[in-house]
Amino acid sequence: MPGKDILCEVASVRTTTGVCPGSARCRQGDTFILGARTPEPSGLCGRAFHALHPMAFAMRWSDKMEFEKGDFVEITCPDGFVTFRLSRVQKK
């Protein structure tokens, strides 16, 4: 039984340049699909992925989850510059 893919969007970047100073250089609007493999070659930095992984893993494998803001959850990277929004990919 495959898990659900998770859409990871860069919801905001709190720097004067609008670019994360971390290794992945994320910008607002960047998107990644978190599925069976990590998003490569232009993926997330390791610190951000480590922070996102527990919630993304739970969202992939659990059908019953409720979030405060609706159908997504927001997580800030450990460096505090980027807020990521996680939601389930809607199958068509």
Backbone torsions as a table, in degrees:
resi	resn	phi	psi	omega
1	MET	NA	110.8	179.8
2	PRO	-74.1	147.8	176.6
3	GLY	-78.1	168.3	177.9
4	LYS	-78.5	142.3	174.0
5	ASP	-75.0	147.4	-178.8
6	ILE	-115.2	128.1	174.8
7	LEU	-85.0	125.8	178.0
8	CYS	-114.4	113.7	-179.1
9	GLU	-111.7	142.5	172.2
10	VAL	-81.3	104.9	-175.9
11	ALA	-79.3	-36.8	178.1
12	SER	-158.6	152.0	175.2
13	VAL	-129.2	119.5	-176.1
14	ARG	-99.0	71.3	172.2
15	THR	-137.3	163.0	179.2
16	THR	-69.4	-26.9	-179.3
17	THR	-88.1	-16.1	-175.9
18	GLY	79.3	9.5	179.4
19	VAL	-120.8	132.9	177.0
20	CYS	-65.1	134.1	178.6
21	PRO	-76.7	-2.5	179.7
22	GLY	-72.7	-177.8	-173.1
23	SER	-66.7	-25.7	-177.8
24	ALA	-89.0	-14.3	177.4
25	ARG	55.9	44.0	-178.5
26	CYS	-61.9	150.3	174.4
27	ARG	-127.9	153.0	176.7
28	GLN	-55.9	134.8	-180.0
29	GLY	98.2	-17.0	175.2
30	ASP	-59.8	143.5	178.0
31	THR	-131.2	150.8	178.5
32	PHE	-140.4	146.9	172.8
33	ILE	-104.1	121.3	176.9
34	LEU	-98.0	112.0	-178.3
35	GLY	-134.4	-136.2	-179.2
36	ALA	-69.1	-22.4	178.7
37	ARG	-125.1	155.4	177.1
38	THR	-72.8	155.6	-175.7
39	PRO	-75.8	99.0	177.5
40	GLU	-121.5	155.7	7.9
41	PRO	-88.4	-17.5	-177.0
42	SER	-106.2	60.7	-171.7
43	GLY	-94.9	-161.6	-179.2
44	LEU	-79.0	157.0	172.3
45	CYS	-74.1	158.9	-176.3
46	GLY	-61.0	-38.1	-179.6
47	ARG	-65.9	-43.2	179.2
48	ALA	-66.3	-44.6	-179.9
49	PHE	-60.8	-40.4	179.3
50	HIS	-61.5	-38.4	179.2
51	ALA	-71.3	-35.4	-176.9
52	LEU	-81.7	-29.5	-169.5
53	HIS	-55.5	-45.3	-178.5
54	PRO	-57.6	-44.2	-179.8
55	MET	-72.2	-41.7	178.5
56	ALA	-60.9	-40.5	178.6
57	PHE	-62.3	-46.0	178.9
58	ALA	-62.5	-41.6	179.8
59	MET	-65.9	-36.1	-179.8
60	ARG	-64.1	-37.1	-168.9
61	TRP	-110.4	-3.6	-179.2
62	SER	-114.9	131.0	177.7
63	ASP	-83.9	-27.8	-174.0
64	LYS	-106.8	93.3	175.8
65	MET	-137.5	137.0	175.8
66	GLU	-119.6	138.2	-178.3
67	PHE	-119.0	151.2	-177.7
68	GLU	-61.5	-37.3	-172.9
69	LYS	-99.3	7.6	-179.3
70	GLY	122.1	-120.6	-174.0
71	ASP	-104.8	22.6	179.3
72	PHE	-145.9	166.4	175.0
73	VAL	-133.5	145.4	178.6
74	GLU	-111.8	136.7	-178.4
75	ILE	-132.1	133.9	178.1
76	THR	-94.1	138.9	179.7
77	CYS	-65.0	160.0	-178.8
78	PRO	-59.8	-28.3	179.2
79	ASP	-78.8	-13.4	175.1
80	GLY	84.9	3.2	-177.1
81	PHE	-90.0	-33.0	-170.4
82	VAL	-118.8	134.7	170.8
83	THR	-107.3	125.6	178.7
84	PHE	-103.6	142.5	176.8
85	ARG	-111.7	121.9	178.3
86	LEU	-105.9	132.8	175.9
87	SER	-146.4	159.8	178.1
88	ARG	-77.9	140.1	176.2
89	VAL	-71.9	128.1	179.5
90	GLN	-84.6	119.8	178.4
91	LYS	-76.7	141.1	-179.4
92	LYS	-98.9	NA	NA
